[in-house]
Amino acid sequence: MHIHGPSHLHGPQPVGAPHSSRVAKSDTTTFSGPIQDELQISDAARLIEQVKQTPDIRQDRVDAIRQQIAAGTYETPEKLDIALDRLLDEIG
């Protein structure tokens, strides 16, 4: 748009200069080969698949440990020593 003074307002004009010539580009795209689908698996999906691959819970073992905890016989000095050694190996 050109503005020439307060009372001389011209109508809309094209963005480019009127004397420039533009060559029309074709809208067709040329592919060099066949179109192939692509699959991207997220980290969350991989984690879910790993969880599905883990073995089932051994309910009999869980029940036995719960009974030992309830009876106060699960935590023994030997088990605590083993757990402490494993912790120190992991962080050290």
Order of alpha helices (4+ residues) and beta strands (2+ residues): beta-beta-alpha-alpha-alpha
